[in-house]
Structure formats: C-alpha cells, structure tokens
Amino acid sequence: MNKQINIDGLVRDNIRNLKPYRSARDDFDKGILLDANENSFGAPFEDNFELNRYPMPYQEELREHIAAFRKVNRENVFVGVGSDEAIDLLFRIFCNPGKDRVIINPPTYGMYKVSANINDVAVDEVLLTEGFQLQPEKILAAVQPNTKIIFICSPNNPTANSMNISDVVKVLEGFEGMVVVDEAYIDFSRQGSLANNLADFSNLVVLQTLSKSFGLAGIRLGIAMANPEVISYMMKVKAPYNVNKLTSRTAIQAFSNMENIIKNINSILEERQRVIDKLITYDAVEYVYPTDANFVLFKIQNAVDIYKKIAEEGVIIRYRGNEPHCEDCLRLTIGTQSENDRFFKALEKIV
C-alpha cells in the first residue's frame, strides 16, 4: 500500500513560481516591535492576549498540539479558517481556472461544488451506490487528463456513513492527482483516520475540524494533513495571518481539556443509539441509515411536510430529500437528551 507522485508537477505554474508575501512576523516576534504598523497603545478594552499585535503566521504551537493528538508530524499539519479555507486553497494550488476538473461523489458535502464554481473548475460527479458507498472503478474511469482532485467525504455528509477503506485505497492507488478525504466527523466513527497513512500516499490530503467532536464550531478552525510538500504550498498561498489569536488560544486550550471532549463524544454516541432505537419504533419511519457521525439520516413518509411542521414546533432539522438516493430523507443532529426529547415530542404530535 504505497503511492508516491510528483506533487510539484501537479501544482499550477503561477503557484509554483509564486513569491509569497513576507509578513513582519516572519523575521522577528520579540523585542520592541515597530515593524508592522500595529497600534502600540493596545486594544480599547482590557486585553490579556496582546490583540494589538498580529498573530504568528505559521501557528507552530497549535500545529504541534494537533500533530501530537493525531500522531503525525507538525510538518504534516496546516490550520485555517475552517476546512472550507483548506478546500479553497487546494483548488487554487492545483486547479487552473477554466481548464482543470475535479470529481465529487454525491450525495456529499456541498462546499466542494461551491468552491469549484467559485474557482471556475469543472465538476464531474460519480454517484455513490444506493448503500452510500464509493464506486472506485467508476471514479477512476471518470478521470480525464486534466482531473486534478477527487473529493471523498468519510464519514459522509449528509449520509453519515464511513466509506470502505479498501475503496478509498483503490482511488488513491489508481489516481495520479490529489485525493482529499474529508474527515470532519472522524471522532464519532468506528473507523480510524487515514491520517495514519500519510507516509504511504503522497497524493493524500486529510481534512479535519474542531467544529464537531471538539464542540468549537464558533472559532472556525479547520485542519489539513498531508505530506510536507503539499503543506508548504498551502502555507505559501494562504493569507499571512489567516488564524487569529483568539481562535488559536481557544484551540490550544481545548487540547488541555481532552477528558471533557472524550466525555462529550461518548455522550453523543450514547444519545445517538437512543435516538436510533426510538426512531425505528415509529411506523412512519421507513429506514434509519447506518451512522458514524453525530447525526442520523432517516427515511420517513411525507418528509417535506414533517420537516416544516417540526420547525413550527420550534425544532429545526434538515430536509435532504433533494439529494441523490435520499428521497424522503431527513437529517437529525444528535442533541442533548432534553433536545432530542423535544424532537420526539414534536414528531409524535405530527405523526
């Protein structure tokens, strides 16, 4: 199980030759700092974080914490403004606008297509099976000479299931471009992270986030893990100070509270099973799909009508019936016990 490709040859010519902006903090971060046109008089309120000073551009301390947690090297880690920044950067590094193509596997996370459209990159779609698994042979058959990236979401959104590792490996081994595996929900999965395989595949990029299992969606911290050459290009193209001090400090603080994070993950997994067990008791619920995420997808009679009526009861879930293979499906995030009970109370009132 090994795949090494020429990363440099995949990169856009203008990105390969790009001279990145050098920020003031690239050279010095200590002393009397009169080099970056900051306000030396400080913030207009009590400030313990020196918010009048720019953050460190490469976030070494935060990346060290992430690397230790995911058992990779710091050089394998990029941090950005949510996973969406990493997705956008990968388009900008590898895809020539109006020329190159990517492959996605619907139903899947919508930002891959949105980002492709923003960057003027064509999108080819290879549907998942009706059981929401990859079709690696069809994916590889869809590859064209100018296909640069294949996006795989595992555990998948909106379907909640993990992709078969063997299928992902087939794509990695058979494709001469970049394979991006989005693992936003990996900590709720019974399947291990592909970050453990970075040394085996130079064309692998693993996306993760602190929005889900860490409960920090509000700080907008996304993670990309890849071989150091890919990470160096992401560092080259990103905005100089893309991750702010408050986000960075909050994220670092989270790694000092792993007991609470693990406790919350376990609570979500317990509630997930309770929600599934209760959902299957309703005659209107036709099927609850397997889940490795912090949400469940279920098929129910009159899904659109139920979605709207539950919202009228003050409980907001997501209608996913407009996605391939998801007809009459609703997506329910696992909330607290009381929130889930509110959902069931509303559902019982309707059905």
Contacts in CASP RR format, 6 or more apart in sequence:
PFRMAT RR
TARGET T0000
AUTHOR 0000-0000-0000
METHOD contacts of the structure
MODEL  1
MNKQINIDGLVRDNIRNLKPYRSARDDFDKGILLDANENSFGAPFEDNFE
LNRYPMPYQEELREHIAAFRKVNRENVFVGVGSDEAIDLLFRIFCNPGKD
RVIINPPTYGMYKVSANINDVAVDEVLLTEGFQLQPEKILAAVQPNTKII
FICSPNNPTANSMNISDVVKVLEGFEGMVVVDEAYIDFSRQGSLANNLAD
FSNLVVLQTLSKSFGLAGIRLGIAMANPEVISYMMKVKAPYNVNKLTSRT
AIQAFSNMENIIKNINSILEERQRVIDKLITYDAVEYVYPTDANFVLFKI
QNAVDIYKKIAEEGVIIRYRGNEPHCEDCLRLTIGTQSENDRFFKALEKI
V
1 169 0 8 1.000
1 173 0 8 1.000
1 197 0 8 1.000
1 200 0 8 1.000
2 200 0 8 1.000
2 201 0 8 1.000
3 172 0 8 1.000
3 173 0 8 1.000
3 174 0 8 1.000
3 200 0 8 1.000
3 201 0 8 1.000
3 202 0 8 1.000
3 203 0 8 1.000
3 204 0 8 1.000
4 201 0 8 1.000
4 202 0 8 1.000
5 176 0 8 1.000
5 177 0 8 1.000
5 202 0 8 1.000
5 203 0 8 1.000
7 202 0 8 1.000
7 203 0 8 1.000
7 227 0 8 1.000
7 229 0 8 1.000
7 230 0 8 1.000
7 233 0 8 1.000
8 16 0 8 1.000
8 229 0 8 1.000
9 16 0 8 1.000
10 94 0 8 1.000
10 148 0 8 1.000
10 177 0 8 1.000
10 178 0 8 1.000
11 93 0 8 1.000
11 94 0 8 1.000
11 233 0 8 1.000
12 92 0 8 1.000
12 93 0 8 1.000
12 94 0 8 1.000
12 95 0 8 1.000
12 96 0 8 1.000
15 92 0 8 1.000
15 93 0 8 1.000
15 233 0 8 1.000
15 236 0 8 1.000
15 237 0 8 1.000
18 236 0 8 1.000
18 237 0 8 1.000
20 235 0 8 1.000
20 236 0 8 1.000
20 237 0 8 1.000
21 240 0 8 1.000
23 36 0 8 1.000
23 54 0 8 1.000
23 57 0 8 1.000
23 240 0 8 1.000
23 241 0 8 1.000
24 33 0 8 1.000
24 35 0 8 1.000
24 36 0 8 1.000
24 54 0 8 1.000
25 36 0 8 1.000
25 54 0 8 1.000
25 55 0 8 1.000
25 56 0 8 1.000
25 57 0 8 1.000
25 241 0 8 1.000
26 57 0 8 1.000
28 35 0 8 1.000
29 56 0 8 1.000
33 40 0 8 1.000
33 53 0 8 1.000
34 40 0 8 1.000
36 53 0 8 1.000
36 54 0 8 1.000
38 52 0 8 1.000
38 53 0 8 1.000
38 54 0 8 1.000
39 52 0 8 1.000
40 52 0 8 1.000
41 52 0 8 1.000
42 51 0 8 1.000
42 52 0 8 1.000
43 51 0 8 1.000
43 52 0 8 1.000
49 245 0 8 1.000
49 246 0 8 1.000
49 249 0 8 1.000
50 245 0 8 1.000
51 245 0 8 1.000
51 246 0 8 1.000
54 240 0 8 1.000
54 241 0 8 1.000
55 241 0 8 1.000
55 243 0 8 1.000
55 244 0 8 1.000
55 245 0 8 1.000
55 248 0 8 1.000
56 248 0 8 1.000
57 240 0 8 1.000
57 241 0 8 1.000
58 235 0 8 1.000
59 79 0 8 1.000
59 243 0 8 1.000
59 248 0 8 1.000
60 74 0 8 1.000
61 248 0 8 1.000
61 252 0 8 1.000
62 79 0 8 1.000
62 243 0 8 1.000
62 248 0 8 1.000
62 251 0 8 1.000
62 252 0 8 1.000
63 74 0 8 1.000
63 77 0 8 1.000
63 78 0 8 1.000
63 79 0 8 1.000
64 74 0 8 1.000
65 251 0 8 1.000
65 252 0 8 1.000
65 255 0 8 1.000
66 77 0 8 1.000
66 79 0 8 1.000
66 223 0 8 1.000
66 255 0 8 1.000
67 73 0 8 1.000
67 74 0 8 1.000
67 76 0 8 1.000
67 77 0 8 1.000
69 255 0 8 1.000
69 258 0 8 1.000
70 77 0 8 1.000
70 193 0 8 1.000
70 195 0 8 1.000
70 208 0 8 1.000
70 225 0 8 1.000
71 195 0 8 1.000
71 196 0 8 1.000
72 195 0 8 1.000
72 198 0 8 1.000
72 225 0 8 1.000
73 228 0 8 1.000
75 228 0 8 1.000
75 231 0 8 1.000
76 195 0 8 1.000
76 198 0 8 1.000
76 225 0 8 1.000
76 226 0 8 1.000
76 227 0 8 1.000
76 228 0 8 1.000
76 231 0 8 1.000
77 223 0 8 1.000
77 224 0 8 1.000
77 225 0 8 1.000
77 231 0 8 1.000
78 86 0 8 1.000
78 223 0 8 1.000
78 224 0 8 1.000
78 225 0 8 1.000
78 226 0 8 1.000
78 231 0 8 1.000
78 234 0 8 1.000
78 235 0 8 1.000
78 238 0 8 1.000
79 221 0 8 1.000
79 222 0 8 1.000
79 223 0 8 1.000
79 243 0 8 1.000
79 251 0 8 1.000
80 86 0 8 1.000
80 221 0 8 1.000
80 222 0 8 1.000
80 223 0 8 1.000
80 224 0 8 1.000
80 238 0 8 1.000
80 242 0 8 1.000
80 243 0 8 1.000
81 220 0 8 1.000
81 221 0 8 1.000
81 222 0 8 1.000
81 242 0 8 1.000
81 243 0 8 1.000
82 209 0 8 1.000
82 211 0 8 1.000
82 220 0 8 1.000
82 221 0 8 1.000
82 222 0 8 1.000
83 182 0 8 1.000
83 184 0 8 1.000
83 207 0 8 1.000
83 208 0 8 1.000
83 209 0 8 1.000
83 222 0 8 1.000
83 223 0 8 1.000
83 224 0 8 1.000
84 111 0 8 1.000
84 115 0 8 1.000
85 222 0 8 1.000
85 238 0 8 1.000
85 242 0 8 1.000
86 205 0 8 1.000
86 207 0 8 1.000
86 222 0 8 1.000
86 223 0 8 1.000
86 224 0 8 1.000
86 234 0 8 1.000
87 111 0 8 1.000
87 112 0 8 1.000
87 115 0 8 1.000
87 180 0 8 1.000
87 207 0 8 1.000
88 115 0 8 1.000
88 118 0 8 1.000
88 119 0 8 1.000
89 224 0 8 1.000
89 234 0 8 1.000
89 237 0 8 1.000
89 238 0 8 1.000
90 149 0 8 1.000
90 178 0 8 1.000
90 180 0 8 1.000
90 205 0 8 1.000
90 224 0 8 1.000
90 234 0 8 1.000
91 102 0 8 1.000
91 115 0 8 1.000
91 116 0 8 1.000
91 118 0 8 1.000
91 119 0 8 1.000
91 121 0 8 1.000
91 149 0 8 1.000
92 119 0 8 1.000
92 237 0 8 1.000
93 233 0 8 1.000
93 234 0 8 1.000
93 237 0 8 1.000
94 100 0 8 1.000
94 148 0 8 1.000
94 149 0 8 1.000
94 177 0 8 1.000
94 178 0 8 1.000
95 101 0 8 1.000
95 102 0 8 1.000
95 116 0 8 1.000
95 119 0 8 1.000
95 121 0 8 1.000
95 148 0 8 1.000
95 149 0 8 1.000
96 146 0 8 1.000
97 119 0 8 1.000
97 120 0 8 1.000
97 121 0 8 1.000
98 120 0 8 1.000
98 121 0 8 1.000
98 122 0 8 1.000
99 146 0 8 1.000
100 121 0 8 1.000
100 122 0 8 1.000
100 146 0 8 1.000
100 147 0 8 1.000
100 148 0 8 1.000
101 121 0 8 1.000
101 122 0 8 1.000
101 123 0 8 1.000
101 124 0 8 1.000
101 144 0 8 1.000
101 146 0 8 1.000
101 147 0 8 1.000
101 148 0 8 1.000
102 112 0 8 1.000
102 116 0 8 1.000
102 121 0 8 1.000
102 122 0 8 1.000
102 123 0 8 1.000
102 124 0 8 1.000
102 147 0 8 1.000
102 148 0 8 1.000
102 149 0 8 1.000
102 150 0 8 1.000
102 151 0 8 1.000
103 123 0 8 1.000
103 124 0 8 1.000
103 125 0 8 1.000
103 126 0 8 1.000
103 139 0 8 1.000
103 142 0 8 1.000
103 143 0 8 1.000
103 147 0 8 1.000
103 149 0 8 1.000
103 150 0 8 1.000
103 151 0 8 1.000
104 112 0 8 1.000
104 113 0 8 1.000
104 116 0 8 1.000
104 123 0 8 1.000
104 124 0 8 1.000
104 125 0 8 1.000
104 126 0 8 1.000
104 150 0 8 1.000
104 151 0 8 1.000
105 125 0 8 1.000
105 126 0 8 1.000
105 127 0 8 1.000
105 128 0 8 1.000
105 134 0 8 1.000
105 135 0 8 1.000
105 139 0 8 1.000
105 151 0 8 1.000
105 152 0 8 1.000
105 153 0 8 1.000
106 125 0 8 1.000
106 127 0 8 1.000
106 128 0 8 1.000
106 323 0 8 1.000
106 324 0 8 1.000
107 128 0 8 1.000
107 132 0 8 1.000
107 156 0 8 1.000
107 158 0 8 1.000
107 159 0 8 1.000
107 320 0 8 1.000
107 323 0 8 1.000
107 324 0 8 1.000
107 325 0 8 1.000
107 326 0 8 1.000
108 128 0 8 1.000
108 151 0 8 1.000
108 153 0 8 1.000
108 156 0 8 1.000
108 157 0 8 1.000
109 151 0 8 1.000
109 153 0 8 1.000
109 156 0 8 1.000
109 157 0 8 1.000
109 182 0 8 1.000
109 184 0 8 1.000
112 123 0 8 1.000
112 151 0 8 1.000
113 123 0 8 1.000
116 122 0 8 1.000
116 123 0 8 1.000
117 123 0 8 1.000
124 142 0 8 1.000
124 144 0 8 1.000
124 147 0 8 1.000
126 135 0 8 1.000
126 138 0 8 1.000
126 139 0 8 1.000
126 142 0 8 1.000
127 135 0 8 1.000
127 324 0 8 1.000
127 325 0 8 1.000
128 134 0 8 1.000
128 135 0 8 1.000
128 156 0 8 1.000
128 159 0 8 1.000
128 324 0 8 1.000
128 325 0 8 1.000
129 135 0 8 1.000
130 325 0 8 1.000
131 161 0 8 1.000
131 325 0 8 1.000
132 156 0 8 1.000
132 159 0 8 1.000
132 161 0 8 1.000
132 289 0 8 1.000
132 325 0 8 1.000
133 161 0 8 1.000
133 163 0 8 1.000
133 164 0 8 1.000
133 167 0 8 1.000
134 152 0 8 1.000
134 163 0 8 1.000
134 164 0 8 1.000
134 167 0 8 1.000
134 168 0 8 1.000
134 171 0 8 1.000
135 167 0 8 1.000
136 167 0 8 1.000
136 170 0 8 1.000
136 171 0 8 1.000
137 170 0 8 1.000
139 150 0 8 1.000
139 171 0 8 1.000
139 175 0 8 1.000
140 170 0 8 1.000
140 171 0 8 1.000
140 174 0 8 1.000
140 175 0 8 1.000
143 150 0 8 1.000
143 175 0 8 1.000
147 175 0 8 1.000
147 177 0 8 1.000
148 177 0 8 1.000
148 178 0 8 1.000
149 177 0 8 1.000
149 178 0 8 1.000
149 179 0 8 1.000
149 180 0 8 1.000
150 171 0 8 1.000
150 175 0 8 1.000
150 177 0 8 1.000
150 178 0 8 1.000
150 179 0 8 1.000
150 180 0 8 1.000
151 180 0 8 1.000
151 182 0 8 1.000
152 163 0 8 1.000
152 168 0 8 1.000
152 171 0 8 1.000
152 179 0 8 1.000
152 180 0 8 1.000
152 181 0 8 1.000
152 182 0 8 1.000
153 163 0 8 1.000
153 181 0 8 1.000
153 182 0 8 1.000
153 184 0 8 1.000
154 162 0 8 1.000
154 163 0 8 1.000
154 168 0 8 1.000
154 181 0 8 1.000
154 182 0 8 1.000
154 183 0 8 1.000
154 191 0 8 1.000
155 161 0 8 1.000
155 162 0 8 1.000
155 183 0 8 1.000
155 184 0 8 1.000
155 185 0 8 1.000
155 186 0 8 1.000
155 188 0 8 1.000
155 189 0 8 1.000
155 191 0 8 1.000
155 291 0 8 1.000
155 292 0 8 1.000
155 293 0 8 1.000
156 162 0 8 1.000
156 163 0 8 1.000
157 184 0 8 1.000
157 185 0 8 1.000
157 293 0 8 1.000
158 295 0 8 1.000
158 297 0 8 1.000
158 318 0 8 1.000
158 320 0 8 1.000
158 323 0 8 1.000
158 326 0 8 1.000
158 329 0 8 1.000
158 331 0 8 1.000
159 289 0 8 1.000
159 297 0 8 1.000
159 326 0 8 1.000
160 185 0 8 1.000
160 289 0 8 1.000
160 290 0 8 1.000
160 291 0 8 1.000
160 292 0 8 1.000
160 293 0 8 1.000
160 295 0 8 1.000
160 296 0 8 1.000
160 297 0 8 1.000
160 331 0 8 1.000
161 289 0 8 1.000
161 290 0 8 1.000
161 291 0 8 1.000
161 292 0 8 1.000
162 189 0 8 1.000
162 190 0 8 1.000
162 191 0 8 1.000
162 292 0 8 1.000
165 191 0 8 1.000
165 194 0 8 1.000
168 179 0 8 1.000
168 181 0 8 1.000
168 194 0 8 1.000
171 179 0 8 1.000
172 179 0 8 1.000
172 201 0 8 1.000
172 203 0 8 1.000
172 204 0 8 1.000
175 203 0 8 1.000
176 203 0 8 1.000
177 203 0 8 1.000
178 203 0 8 1.000
178 204 0 8 1.000
178 205 0 8 1.000
178 230 0 8 1.000
179 201 0 8 1.000
179 203 0 8 1.000
179 204 0 8 1.000
179 205 0 8 1.000
180 205 0 8 1.000
180 206 0 8 1.000
180 207 0 8 1.000
181 194 0 8 1.000
181 204 0 8 1.000
181 205 0 8 1.000
181 206 0 8 1.000
181 207 0 8 1.000
182 207 0 8 1.000
183 193 0 8 1.000
183 194 0 8 1.000
183 195 0 8 1.000
183 206 0 8 1.000
183 207 0 8 1.000
183 208 0 8 1.000
184 207 0 8 1.000
184 208 0 8 1.000
184 209 0 8 1.000
184 211 0 8 1.000
184 212 0 8 1.000
185 212 0 8 1.000
185 213 0 8 1.000
185 292 0 8 1.000
185 293 0 8 1.000
185 294 0 8 1.000
186 192 0 8 1.000
186 193 0 8 1.000
186 208 0 8 1.000
186 213 0 8 1.000
187 212 0 8 1.000
187 213 0 8 1.000
187 265 0 8 1.000
188 212 0 8 1.000
188 213 0 8 1.000
188 265 0 8 1.000
188 268 0 8 1.000
188 269 0 8 1.000
188 272 0 8 1.000
188 291 0 8 1.000
188 292 0 8 1.000
188 293 0 8 1.000
188 294 0 8 1.000
189 292 0 8 1.000
189 293 0 8 1.000
190 292 0 8 1.000
191 292 0 8 1.000
193 206 0 8 1.000
193 208 0 8 1.000
194 204 0 8 1.000
194 206 0 8 1.000
195 206 0 8 1.000
195 208 0 8 1.000
195 225 0 8 1.000
197 204 0 8 1.000
198 204 0 8 1.000
198 206 0 8 1.000
198 225 0 8 1.000
198 226 0 8 1.000
198 227 0 8 1.000
199 227 0 8 1.000
202 227 0 8 1.000
202 229 0 8 1.000
202 230 0 8 1.000
204 226 0 8 1.000
204 227 0 8 1.000
205 224 0 8 1.000
205 225 0 8 1.000
205 226 0 8 1.000
205 230 0 8 1.000
206 224 0 8 1.000
206 225 0 8 1.000
206 226 0 8 1.000
207 222 0 8 1.000
207 223 0 8 1.000
207 224 0 8 1.000
207 225 0 8 1.000
208 222 0 8 1.000
208 223 0 8 1.000
208 224 0 8 1.000
208 225 0 8 1.000
209 221 0 8 1.000
209 222 0 8 1.000
209 223 0 8 1.000
210 216 0 8 1.000
210 219 0 8 1.000
210 221 0 8 1.000
210 222 0 8 1.000
210 223 0 8 1.000
210 251 0 8 1.000
210 254 0 8 1.000
211 217 0 8 1.000
211 218 0 8 1.000
211 220 0 8 1.000
211 221 0 8 1.000
211 222 0 8 1.000
212 293 0 8 1.000
212 294 0 8 1.000
213 261 0 8 1.000
213 264 0 8 1.000
213 265 0 8 1.000
213 294 0 8 1.000
214 254 0 8 1.000
214 261 0 8 1.000
215 261 0 8 1.000
215 264 0 8 1.000
216 250 0 8 1.000
216 251 0 8 1.000
216 254 0 8 1.000
219 246 0 8 1.000
219 247 0 8 1.000
219 250 0 8 1.000
219 251 0 8 1.000
220 247 0 8 1.000
221 243 0 8 1.000
221 247 0 8 1.000
221 250 0 8 1.000
221 251 0 8 1.000
224 231 0 8 1.000
224 234 0 8 1.000
226 234 0 8 1.000
254 261 0 8 1.000
268 294 0 8 1.000
268 334 0 8 1.000
268 335 0 8 1.000
271 334 0 8 1.000
271 335 0 8 1.000
271 336 0 8 1.000
271 337 0 8 1.000
271 340 0 8 1.000
272 291 0 8 1.000
272 294 0 8 1.000
272 296 0 8 1.000
272 334 0 8 1.000
274 337 0 8 1.000
274 340 0 8 1.000
275 296 0 8 1.000
275 332 0 8 1.000
275 334 0 8 1.000
275 340 0 8 1.000
276 288 0 8 1.000
276 291 0 8 1.000
276 296 0 8 1.000
278 344 0 8 1.000
279 285 0 8 1.000
279 288 0 8 1.000
279 296 0 8 1.000
279 298 0 8 1.000
280 288 0 8 1.000
282 300 0 8 1.000
282 347 0 8 1.000
282 351 0 8 1.000
283 351 0 8 1.000
284 300 0 8 1.000
284 301 0 8 1.000
284 302 0 8 1.000
284 306 0 8 1.000
284 351 0 8 1.000
285 298 0 8 1.000
285 299 0 8 1.000
285 300 0 8 1.000
286 298 0 8 1.000
286 299 0 8 1.000
286 300 0 8 1.000
286 301 0 8 1.000
286 328 0 8 1.000
287 298 0 8 1.000
287 299 0 8 1.000
288 296 0 8 1.000
288 297 0 8 1.000
288 298 0 8 1.000
288 299 0 8 1.000
289 296 0 8 1.000
289 297 0 8 1.000
289 298 0 8 1.000
289 299 0 8 1.000
289 329 0 8 1.000
291 297 0 8 1.000
294 333 0 8 1.000
294 334 0 8 1.000
295 331 0 8 1.000
295 332 0 8 1.000
295 333 0 8 1.000
295 334 0 8 1.000
296 331 0 8 1.000
296 332 0 8 1.000
296 334 0 8 1.000
297 320 0 8 1.000
297 326 0 8 1.000
297 329 0 8 1.000
297 330 0 8 1.000
297 331 0 8 1.000
297 332 0 8 1.000
298 329 0 8 1.000
298 330 0 8 1.000
298 332 0 8 1.000
299 327 0 8 1.000
299 328 0 8 1.000
299 329 0 8 1.000
300 306 0 8 1.000
300 328 0 8 1.000
300 329 0 8 1.000
300 330 0 8 1.000
301 328 0 8 1.000
302 328 0 8 1.000
303 319 0 8 1.000
303 321 0 8 1.000
303 328 0 8 1.000
303 329 0 8 1.000
303 330 0 8 1.000
304 319 0 8 1.000
304 321 0 8 1.000
306 330 0 8 1.000
306 347 0 8 1.000
306 350 0 8 1.000
306 351 0 8 1.000
307 317 0 8 1.000
307 318 0 8 1.000
307 319 0 8 1.000
307 330 0 8 1.000
309 346 0 8 1.000
309 350 0 8 1.000
310 316 0 8 1.000
310 317 0 8 1.000
310 343 0 8 1.000
310 346 0 8 1.000
310 347 0 8 1.000
310 350 0 8 1.000
311 317 0 8 1.000
313 345 0 8 1.000
313 346 0 8 1.000
313 349 0 8 1.000
313 350 0 8 1.000
314 342 0 8 1.000
314 346 0 8 1.000
315 339 0 8 1.000
315 342 0 8 1.000
315 343 0 8 1.000
315 346 0 8 1.000
317 330 0 8 1.000
317 331 0 8 1.000
317 332 0 8 1.000
317 333 0 8 1.000
317 343 0 8 1.000
318 330 0 8 1.000
318 331 0 8 1.000
318 332 0 8 1.000
318 333 0 8 1.000
319 329 0 8 1.000
319 330 0 8 1.000
319 331 0 8 1.000
320 326 0 8 1.000
320 329 0 8 1.000
320 330 0 8 1.000
320 331 0 8 1.000
321 327 0 8 1.000
321 328 0 8 1.000
321 329 0 8 1.000
321 330 0 8 1.000
323 329 0 8 1.000
332 343 0 8 1.000
334 340 0 8 1.000
END
